[in-house]
Amino acid sequence: MSVPQPERAVSIDGERWREAAQLRHDHAGWAVIWLAPAGEFRAYRRLPGARRDTALAAATATDLAAQIGQAEQSTRPAAARRDRR
């Protein structure tokens, strides 16, 4: 197993933070961070009707965006979901 060079690790970490910033922009209301030690993105938000905050985690920004979409869709009233079909 090779150990990443410090410069490469910083470059990758910077890219992940840019991806987290893009997720925050694309999904207003969500607190999105890149948690480098765990190697994952995390997102937090209190969704309408929820008693507790929603906490999501994923290894990639794409996966986290999909989870955010699913979480937001699950909070829409059933009638609104039927109208979108």
C-alpha positions in Angstrom: 0.0 0.0 0.0 1.4 3.4 -0.9 1.2 6.4 1.3 -0.1 9.5 -0.4 2.4 12.4 -0.7 1.5 15.4 1.5 1.0 17.7 -1.5 -1.3 15.2 -3.2 -3.3 14.7 0.1 -3.7 18.5 0.4 -4.9 18.7 -3.2 -7.4 16.0 -2.8 -8.7 17.5 0.5 -9.0 20.9 -1.1 -11.1 19.4 -3.9 -13.4 17.7 -1.4 -13.9 21.0 0.4 -14.9 22.6 -3.0 -17.3 19.8 -3.6 -18.8 20.3 -0.1 -19.2 24.1 -0.9 -21.0 23.2 -4.2 -23.4 20.9 -2.3 -24.1 23.7 0.1 -24.9 26.0 -2.8 -27.0 23.4 -4.6 -28.9 22.3 -1.5 -29.7 25.5 0.5 -30.5 24.9 4.2 -28.1 21.9 4.5 -24.9 22.2 6.5 -22.4 20.2 4.5 -18.8 19.4 5.4 -15.9 17.3 4.3 -14.7 15.2 7.2 -11.1 14.4 6.1 -10.2 12.0 9.0 -13.2 9.9 8.2 -12.9 10.3 4.5 -16.6 11.2 4.1 -19.0 14.1 3.4 -21.6 14.8 6.0 -24.8 16.9 5.8 -27.1 18.1 8.5 -30.6 19.7 8.5 -33.8 19.8 10.5 -36.4 18.8 7.9 -40.0 19.9 8.1 -42.0 17.7 10.4 -38.9 16.0 11.9 -38.4 15.9 15.6 -34.6 15.6 15.2 -32.0 16.8 12.8 -31.3 14.7 9.8 -27.7 13.6 9.5 -26.4 12.0 6.3 -22.9 10.7 5.4 -21.4 9.4 2.2 -18.0 8.8 0.7 -18.6 10.9 -2.4 -20.4 14.2 -3.1 -22.6 12.5 -5.7 -23.8 9.9 -3.2 -24.5 12.6 -0.6 -26.4 14.7 -3.2 -28.6 11.6 -3.9 -29.2 11.1 -0.2 -30.2 14.8 0.3 -32.6 14.5 -2.6 -34.2 11.4 -1.1 -34.4 13.0 2.3 -36.1 16.1 0.9 -38.5 14.1 -1.2 -39.5 12.0 1.8 -40.7 15.1 3.6 -43.0 16.3 0.9 -46.7 15.7 1.5 -48.0 12.6 -0.3 -50.3 14.8 -2.5 -47.3 16.8 -3.7 -45.4 13.6 -4.6 -48.4 12.3 -6.6 -48.7 15.6 -8.5 -45.1 15.4 -9.7 -45.7 12.0 -11.4 
